[in-house]
Amino acid sequence: MANHKSAIKRIRSNEAKRVLNRYQHKSTRTAIKKLRDTTDKSAAQELLKKVTSMLDRLAKKNIIHKNKAANNKSKLTKLVNAL
């Protein structure tokens, strides 16, 4: 267990950030799956905007690597264009 007051606070803040990061990452993955299952092109285009924004936000906060975000966006855009 941590001995310093600041270390205890750091443990609390790290846990709070970890929970938030997991929530954002999981909700983004769910949105990606939802986009992949969509067959309507107009709905897919709207969803693509939201998913792209979510991926950019995760990459900006270093929750996922920026290249992974770019690869996901590229593949999803190809998928939507093929509909």
Backbone as XML, in Angstrom:
<?xml version="1.0"?>
<chain id="A" units="angstrom">
  <residue number="1" name="MET">
    <atom name="N" x="0.836" y="-1.191" z="0.000"/>
    <atom name="CA" x="0.000" y="0.000" z="0.000"/>
    <atom name="C" x="0.875" y="1.247" z="0.000"/>
  </residue>
  <residue number="2" name="ALA">
    <atom name="N" x="0.397" y="2.291" z="-0.629"/>
    <atom name="CA" x="1.154" y="3.529" z="-0.746"/>
    <atom name="C" x="1.279" y="4.217" z="0.609"/>
  </residue>
  <residue number="3" name="ASN">
    <atom name="N" x="2.405" y="4.885" z="0.807"/>
    <atom name="CA" x="2.674" y="5.550" z="2.082"/>
    <atom name="C" x="2.389" y="7.047" z="2.045"/>
  </residue>
  <residue number="4" name="HIS">
    <atom name="N" x="2.526" y="7.658" z="0.893"/>
    <atom name="CA" x="2.371" y="9.113" z="0.795"/>
    <atom name="C" x="0.949" y="9.483" z="0.402"/>
  </residue>
  <residue number="5" name="LYS">
    <atom name="N" x="0.543" y="10.647" z="0.848"/>
    <atom name="CA" x="-0.787" y="11.144" z="0.540"/>
    <atom name="C" x="-0.967" y="11.307" z="-0.972"/>
  </residue>
  <residue number="6" name="SER">
    <atom name="N" x="0.071" y="11.817" z="-1.622"/>
    <atom name="CA" x="-0.006" y="12.034" z="-3.068"/>
    <atom name="C" x="-0.090" y="10.711" z="-3.833"/>
  </residue>
  <residue number="7" name="ALA">
    <atom name="N" x="0.591" y="9.682" z="-3.321"/>
    <atom name="CA" x="0.551" y="8.368" z="-3.975"/>
    <atom name="C" x="-0.842" y="7.745" z="-3.847"/>
  </residue>
  <residue number="8" name="ILE">
    <atom name="N" x="-1.470" y="7.970" z="-2.708"/>
    <atom name="CA" x="-2.832" y="7.450" z="-2.505"/>
    <atom name="C" x="-3.796" y="8.151" z="-3.457"/>
  </residue>
  <residue number="9" name="LYS">
    <atom name="N" x="-3.625" y="9.457" z="-3.590"/>
    <atom name="CA" x="-4.463" y="10.227" z="-4.515"/>
    <atom name="C" x="-4.226" y="9.771" z="-5.957"/>
  </residue>
  <residue number="10" name="ARG">
    <atom name="N" x="-2.972" y="9.510" z="-6.288"/>
    <atom name="CA" x="-2.630" y="9.051" z="-7.634"/>
    <atom name="C" x="-3.303" y="7.715" z="-7.938"/>
  </residue>
  <residue number="11" name="ILE">
    <atom name="N" x="-3.334" y="6.818" z="-6.963"/>
    <atom name="CA" x="-3.993" y="5.518" z="-7.139"/>
    <atom name="C" x="-5.477" y="5.721" z="-7.429"/>
  </residue>
  <residue number="12" name="ARG">
    <atom name="N" x="-6.113" y="6.626" z="-6.661"/>
    <atom name="CA" x="-7.537" y="6.903" z="-6.881"/>
    <atom name="C" x="-7.784" y="7.485" z="-8.267"/>
  </residue>
  <residue number="13" name="SER">
    <atom name="N" x="-6.975" y="8.461" z="-8.663"/>
    <atom name="CA" x="-7.199" y="9.114" z="-9.957"/>
    <atom name="C" x="-6.904" y="8.159" z="-11.108"/>
  </residue>
  <residue number="14" name="ASN">
    <atom name="N" x="-5.874" y="7.318" z="-10.958"/>
    <atom name="CA" x="-5.557" y="6.336" z="-12.007"/>
    <atom name="C" x="-6.710" y="5.355" z="-12.210"/>
  </residue>
  <residue number="15" name="GLU">
    <atom name="N" x="-7.309" y="4.934" z="-11.124"/>
    <atom name="CA" x="-8.436" y="3.994" z="-11.227"/>
    <atom name="C" x="-9.624" y="4.648" z="-11.928"/>
  </residue>
  <residue number="16" name="ALA">
    <atom name="N" x="-9.887" y="5.901" z="-11.594"/>
    <atom name="CA" x="-10.996" y="6.616" z="-12.231"/>
    <atom name="C" x="-10.742" y="6.773" z="-13.733"/>
  </residue>
  <residue number="17" name="LYS">
    <atom name="N" x="-9.519" y="7.109" z="-14.097"/>
    <atom name="CA" x="-9.172" y="7.263" z="-15.514"/>
    <atom name="C" x="-9.249" y="5.933" z="-16.245"/>
  </residue>
  <residue number="18" name="ARG">
    <atom name="N" x="-8.806" y="4.859" z="-15.571"/>
    <atom name="CA" x="-8.830" y="3.532" z="-16.186"/>
    <atom name="C" x="-10.260" y="3.112" z="-16.504"/>
  </residue>
  <residue number="19" name="VAL">
    <atom name="N" x="-11.158" y="3.363" z="-15.583"/>
    <atom name="CA" x="-12.565" y="2.995" z="-15.787"/>
    <atom name="C" x="-13.154" y="3.782" z="-16.955"/>
  </residue>
  <residue number="20" name="LEU">
    <atom name="N" x="-12.872" y="5.078" z="-17.014"/>
    <atom name="CA" x="-13.381" y="5.910" z="-18.097"/>
    <atom name="C" x="-12.807" y="5.481" z="-19.447"/>
  </residue>
  <residue number="21" name="ASN">
    <atom name="N" x="-11.502" y="5.187" z="-19.481"/>
    <atom name="CA" x="-10.860" y="4.745" z="-20.722"/>
    <atom name="C" x="-11.453" y="3.427" z="-21.206"/>
  </residue>
  <residue number="22" name="ARG">
    <atom name="N" x="-11.684" y="2.511" z="-20.282"/>
    <atom name="CA" x="-12.282" y="1.218" z="-20.665"/>
    <atom name="C" x="-13.684" y="1.408" z="-21.217"/>
  </residue>
  <residue number="23" name="TYR">
    <atom name="N" x="-14.447" y="2.297" z="-20.598"/>
    <atom name="CA" x="-15.810" y="2.571" z="-21.059"/>
    <atom name="C" x="-15.794" y="3.139" z="-22.475"/>
  </residue>
  <residue number="24" name="GLN">
    <atom name="N" x="-14.947" y="4.124" z="-22.711"/>
    <atom name="CA" x="-14.880" y="4.745" z="-24.038"/>
    <atom name="C" x="-14.406" y="3.755" z="-25.093"/>
  </residue>
  <residue number="25" name="HIS">
    <atom name="N" x="-13.402" y="2.940" z="-24.745"/>
    <atom name="CA" x="-12.868" y="1.966" z="-25.690"/>
    <atom name="C" x="-13.921" y="0.906" z="-26.032"/>
  </residue>
  <residue number="26" name="LYS">
    <atom name="N" x="-14.622" y="0.433" z="-25.015"/>
    <atom name="CA" x="-15.637" y="-0.606" z="-25.219"/>
    <atom name="C" x="-16.817" y="-0.072" z="-26.033"/>
  </residue>
  <residue number="27" name="SER">
    <atom name="N" x="-17.239" y="1.165" z="-25.741"/>
    <atom name="CA" x="-18.368" y="1.727" z="-26.485"/>
    <atom name="C" x="-17.986" y="1.983" z="-27.940"/>
  </residue>
  <residue number="28" name="THR">
    <atom name="N" x="-16.725" y="2.316" z="-28.194"/>
    <atom name="CA" x="-16.259" y="2.504" z="-29.569"/>
    <atom name="C" x="-16.265" y="1.172" z="-30.315"/>
  </residue>
  <residue number="29" name="ARG">
    <atom name="N" x="-15.801" y="0.115" z="-29.654"/>
    <atom name="CA" x="-15.802" y="-1.204" z="-30.289"/>
    <atom name="C" x="-17.227" y="-1.655" z="-30.607"/>
  </residue>
  <residue number="30" name="THR">
    <atom name="N" x="-18.155" y="-1.362" z="-29.715"/>
    <atom name="CA" x="-19.553" y="-1.708" z="-29.948"/>
    <atom name="C" x="-20.100" y="-0.938" z="-31.146"/>
  </residue>
  <residue number="31" name="ALA">
    <atom name="N" x="-19.743" y="0.342" z="-31.250"/>
    <atom name="CA" x="-20.196" y="1.163" z="-32.384"/>
    <atom name="C" x="-19.628" y="0.643" z="-33.698"/>
  </residue>
  <residue number="32" name="ILE">
    <atom name="N" x="-18.383" y="0.172" z="-33.667"/>
    <atom name="CA" x="-17.759" y="-0.390" z="-34.872"/>
    <atom name="C" x="-18.506" y="-1.645" z="-35.309"/>
  </residue>
  <residue number="33" name="LYS">
    <atom name="N" x="-18.844" y="-2.508" z="-34.348"/>
    <atom name="CA" x="-19.595" y="-3.728" z="-34.672"/>
    <atom name="C" x="-20.963" y="-3.384" z="-35.244"/>
  </residue>
  <residue number="34" name="LYS">
    <atom name="N" x="-21.593" y="-2.379" z="-34.670"/>
    <atom name="CA" x="-22.905" y="-1.943" z="-35.148"/>
    <atom name="C" x="-22.799" y="-1.429" z="-36.587"/>
  </residue>
  <residue number="35" name="LEU">
    <atom name="N" x="-21.730" y="-0.684" z="-36.874"/>
    <atom name="CA" x="-21.503" y="-0.163" z="-38.231"/>
    <atom name="C" x="-21.281" y="-1.300" z="-39.215"/>
  </residue>
  <residue number="36" name="ARG">
    <atom name="N" x="-20.520" y="-2.305" z="-38.801"/>
    <atom name="CA" x="-20.253" y="-3.442" z="-39.692"/>
    <atom name="C" x="-21.513" y="-4.224" z="-40.014"/>
  </residue>
  <residue number="37" name="ASP">
    <atom name="N" x="-22.464" y="-4.249" z="-39.080"/>
    <atom name="CA" x="-23.709" y="-4.991" z="-39.289"/>
    <atom name="C" x="-24.743" y="-4.213" z="-40.095"/>
  </residue>
  <residue number="38" name="THR">
    <atom name="N" x="-24.524" y="-2.896" z="-40.269"/>
    <atom name="CA" x="-25.493" y="-2.055" z="-40.968"/>
    <atom name="C" x="-25.487" y="-2.353" z="-42.463"/>
  </residue>
  <residue number="39" name="THR">
    <atom name="N" x="-26.686" y="-2.425" z="-43.054"/>
    <atom name="CA" x="-26.788" y="-2.673" z="-44.492"/>
    <atom name="C" x="-27.299" y="-1.441" z="-45.242"/>
  </residue>
  <residue number="40" name="ASP">
    <atom name="N" x="-27.904" y="-0.502" z="-44.540"/>
    <atom name="CA" x="-28.423" y="0.721" z="-45.158"/>
    <atom name="C" x="-27.285" y="1.726" z="-45.301"/>
  </residue>
  <residue number="41" name="LYS">
    <atom name="N" x="-27.052" y="2.209" z="-46.539"/>
    <atom name="CA" x="-25.896" y="3.070" z="-46.798"/>
    <atom name="C" x="-25.993" y="4.413" z="-46.087"/>
  </residue>
  <residue number="42" name="SER">
    <atom name="N" x="-27.155" y="5.051" z="-46.101"/>
    <atom name="CA" x="-27.274" y="6.372" z="-45.478"/>
    <atom name="C" x="-27.082" y="6.286" z="-43.963"/>
  </residue>
  <residue number="43" name="ALA">
    <atom name="N" x="-27.633" y="5.240" z="-43.369"/>
    <atom name="CA" x="-27.447" y="5.046" z="-41.923"/>
    <atom name="C" x="-25.980" y="4.748" z="-41.612"/>
  </residue>
  <residue number="44" name="ALA">
    <atom name="N" x="-25.348" y="3.982" z="-42.490"/>
    <atom name="CA" x="-23.940" y="3.633" z="-42.287"/>
    <atom name="C" x="-23.052" y="4.874" z="-42.384"/>
  </residue>
  <residue number="45" name="GLN">
    <atom name="N" x="-23.384" y="5.794" z="-43.306"/>
    <atom name="CA" x="-22.592" y="7.010" z="-43.440"/>
    <atom name="C" x="-22.700" y="7.885" z="-42.196"/>
  </residue>
  <residue number="46" name="GLU">
    <atom name="N" x="-23.897" y="7.977" z="-41.642"/>
    <atom name="CA" x="-24.074" y="8.746" z="-40.405"/>
    <atom name="C" x="-23.298" y="8.108" z="-39.252"/>
  </residue>
  <residue number="47" name="LEU">
    <atom name="N" x="-23.397" y="6.792" z="-39.169"/>
    <atom name="CA" x="-22.699" y="6.075" z="-38.108"/>
    <atom name="C" x="-21.182" y="6.164" z="-38.290"/>
  </residue>
  <residue number="48" name="LEU">
    <atom name="N" x="-20.730" y="6.187" z="-39.543"/>
    <atom name="CA" x="-19.296" y="6.287" z="-39.815"/>
    <atom name="C" x="-18.722" y="7.587" z="-39.261"/>
  </residue>
  <residue number="49" name="LYS">
    <atom name="N" x="-19.467" y="8.680" z="-39.378"/>
    <atom name="CA" x="-19.002" y="9.964" z="-38.834"/>
    <atom name="C" x="-18.786" y="9.867" z="-37.332"/>
  </residue>
  <residue number="50" name="LYS">
    <atom name="N" x="-19.744" y="9.254" z="-36.646"/>
    <atom name="CA" x="-19.644" y="9.125" z="-35.195"/>
    <atom name="C" x="-18.489" y="8.212" z="-34.792"/>
  </residue>
  <residue number="51" name="VAL">
    <atom name="N" x="-18.353" y="7.093" z="-35.511"/>
    <atom name="CA" x="-17.293" y="6.133" z="-35.183"/>
    <atom name="C" x="-15.926" y="6.750" z="-35.457"/>
  </residue>
  <residue number="52" name="THR">
    <atom name="N" x="-15.804" y="7.483" z="-36.551"/>
    <atom name="CA" x="-14.540" y="8.141" z="-36.871"/>
    <atom name="C" x="-14.150" y="9.121" z="-35.778"/>
  </residue>
  <residue number="53" name="SER">
    <atom name="N" x="-15.121" y="9.878" z="-35.313"/>
    <atom name="CA" x="-14.876" y="10.825" z="-34.231"/>
    <atom name="C" x="-14.434" y="10.105" z="-32.959"/>
  </residue>
  <residue number="54" name="MET">
    <atom name="N" x="-15.094" y="8.997" z="-32.653"/>
    <atom name="CA" x="-14.741" y="8.229" z="-31.461"/>
    <atom name="C" x="-13.320" y="7.675" z="-31.556"/>
  </residue>
  <residue number="55" name="LEU">
    <atom name="N" x="-12.967" y="7.159" z="-32.732"/>
    <atom name="CA" x="-11.623" y="6.615" z="-32.932"/>
    <atom name="C" x="-10.566" y="7.704" z="-32.804"/>
  </residue>
  <residue number="56" name="ASP">
    <atom name="N" x="-10.851" y="8.870" z="-33.382"/>
    <atom name="CA" x="-9.903" y="9.982" z="-33.284"/>
    <atom name="C" x="-9.696" y="10.397" z="-31.828"/>
  </residue>
  <residue number="57" name="ARG">
    <atom name="N" x="-10.780" y="10.407" z="-31.067"/>
    <atom name="CA" x="-10.689" y="10.790" z="-29.661"/>
    <atom name="C" x="-9.845" y="9.778" z="-28.883"/>
  </residue>
  <residue number="58" name="LEU">
    <atom name="N" x="-10.047" y="8.482" z="-29.157"/>
    <atom name="CA" x="-9.255" y="7.458" z="-28.470"/>
    <atom name="C" x="-7.777" y="7.562" z="-28.830"/>
  </residue>
  <residue number="59" name="ALA">
    <atom name="N" x="-7.498" y="7.836" z="-30.096"/>
    <atom name="CA" x="-6.106" y="7.956" z="-30.533"/>
    <atom name="C" x="-5.451" y="9.193" z="-29.916"/>
  </residue>
  <residue number="60" name="LYS">
    <atom name="N" x="-6.216" y="10.270" z="-29.823"/>
    <atom name="CA" x="-5.686" y="11.509" z="-29.249"/>
    <atom name="C" x="-5.297" y="11.321" z="-27.783"/>
  </residue>
  <residue number="61" name="LYS">
    <atom name="N" x="-6.091" y="10.533" z="-27.065"/>
    <atom name="CA" x="-5.820" y="10.290" z="-25.650"/>
    <atom name="C" x="-4.887" y="9.097" z="-25.429"/>
  </residue>
  <residue number="62" name="ASN">
    <atom name="N" x="-4.345" y="8.525" z="-26.505"/>
    <atom name="CA" x="-3.433" y="7.373" z="-26.450"/>
    <atom name="C" x="-4.068" y="6.143" z="-25.803"/>
  </residue>
  <residue number="63" name="ILE">
    <atom name="N" x="-5.381" y="6.023" z="-25.951"/>
    <atom name="CA" x="-6.043" y="4.802" z="-25.480"/>
    <atom name="C" x="-5.798" y="3.697" z="-26.508"/>
  </residue>
  <residue number="64" name="ILE">
    <atom name="N" x="-5.811" y="4.081" z="-27.787"/>
    <atom name="CA" x="-5.389" y="3.173" z="-28.858"/>
    <atom name="C" x="-4.306" y="3.878" z="-29.663"/>
  </residue>
  <residue number="65" name="HIS">
    <atom name="N" x="-3.516" y="3.121" z="-30.400"/>
    <atom name="CA" x="-2.451" y="3.692" z="-31.212"/>
    <atom name="C" x="-3.043" y="4.447" z="-32.400"/>
  </residue>
  <residue number="66" name="LYS">
    <atom name="N" x="-2.383" y="5.519" z="-32.807"/>
    <atom name="CA" x="-2.914" y="6.344" z="-33.899"/>
    <atom name="C" x="-2.999" y="5.568" z="-35.208"/>
  </residue>
  <residue number="67" name="ASN">
    <atom name="N" x="-2.070" y="4.618" z="-35.428"/>
    <atom name="CA" x="-2.119" y="3.823" z="-36.660"/>
    <atom name="C" x="-3.296" y="2.848" z="-36.640"/>
  </residue>
  <residue number="68" name="LYS">
    <atom name="N" x="-3.617" y="2.328" z="-35.461"/>
    <atom name="CA" x="-4.781" y="1.438" z="-35.354"/>
    <atom name="C" x="-6.056" y="2.214" z="-35.677"/>
  </residue>
  <residue number="69" name="ALA">
    <atom name="N" x="-6.137" y="3.435" z="-35.183"/>
    <atom name="CA" x="-7.296" y="4.277" z="-35.482"/>
    <atom name="C" x="-7.387" y="4.531" z="-36.980"/>
  </residue>
  <residue number="70" name="ALA">
    <atom name="N" x="-6.260" y="4.835" z="-37.607"/>
    <atom name="CA" x="-6.231" y="5.106" z="-39.046"/>
    <atom name="C" x="-6.635" y="3.867" z="-39.842"/>
  </residue>
  <residue number="71" name="ASN">
    <atom name="N" x="-6.137" y="2.711" z="-39.436"/>
    <atom name="CA" x="-6.477" y="1.464" z="-40.125"/>
    <atom name="C" x="-7.967" y="1.158" z="-39.997"/>
  </residue>
  <residue number="72" name="ASN">
    <atom name="N" x="-8.504" y="1.330" z="-38.799"/>
    <atom name="CA" x="-9.934" y="1.089" z="-38.594"/>
    <atom name="C" x="-10.777" y="2.026" z="-39.440"/>
  </residue>
  <residue number="73" name="LYS">
    <atom name="N" x="-10.421" y="3.305" z="-39.451"/>
    <atom name="CA" x="-11.189" y="4.287" z="-40.226"/>
    <atom name="C" x="-11.136" y="3.950" z="-41.709"/>
  </residue>
  <residue number="74" name="SER">
    <atom name="N" x="-9.967" y="3.548" z="-42.190"/>
    <atom name="CA" x="-9.812" y="3.209" z="-43.600"/>
    <atom name="C" x="-10.678" y="2.012" z="-43.986"/>
  </residue>
  <residue number="75" name="LYS">
    <atom name="N" x="-10.617" y="0.963" z="-43.168"/>
    <atom name="CA" x="-11.391" y="-0.242" z="-43.461"/>
    <atom name="C" x="-12.887" y="0.018" z="-43.395"/>
  </residue>
  <residue number="76" name="LEU">
    <atom name="N" x="-13.308" y="0.798" z="-42.405"/>
    <atom name="CA" x="-14.733" y="1.090" z="-42.259"/>
    <atom name="C" x="-15.233" y="1.974" z="-43.402"/>
  </residue>
  <residue number="77" name="THR">
    <atom name="N" x="-14.404" y="2.911" z="-43.850"/>
    <atom name="CA" x="-14.786" y="3.765" z="-44.973"/>
    <atom name="C" x="-14.945" y="2.937" z="-46.251"/>
  </residue>
  <residue number="78" name="LYS">
    <atom name="N" x="-14.022" y="2.010" z="-46.464"/>
    <atom name="CA" x="-14.123" y="1.094" z="-47.615"/>
    <atom name="C" x="-15.411" y="0.292" z="-47.538"/>
  </residue>
  <residue number="79" name="LEU">
    <atom name="N" x="-15.732" y="-0.187" z="-46.354"/>
    <atom name="CA" x="-16.931" y="-0.990" z="-46.147"/>
    <atom name="C" x="-18.192" y="-0.191" z="-46.477"/>
  </residue>
  <residue number="80" name="VAL">
    <atom name="N" x="-18.236" y="1.048" z="-45.999"/>
    <atom name="CA" x="-19.409" y="1.892" z="-46.236"/>
    <atom name="C" x="-19.525" y="2.244" z="-47.726"/>
  </residue>
  <residue number="81" name="ASN">
    <atom name="N" x="-18.403" y="2.520" z="-48.374"/>
    <atom name="CA" x="-18.423" y="2.861" z="-49.790"/>
    <atom name="C" x="-18.870" y="1.683" z="-50.652"/>
  </residue>
  <residue number="82" name="ALA">
    <atom name="N" x="-18.608" y="0.470" z="-50.165"/>
    <atom name="CA" x="-18.982" y="-0.723" z="-50.927"/>
    <atom name="C" x="-20.488" y="-1.014" z="-50.831"/>
  </residue>
  <residue number="83" name="LEU">
    <atom name="N" x="-21.187" y="-0.415" z="-49.875"/>
    <atom name="CA" x="-22.624" y="-0.693" z="-49.712"/>
    <atom name="C" x="-23.427" y="-0.160" z="-50.893"/>
  </residue>
</chain>
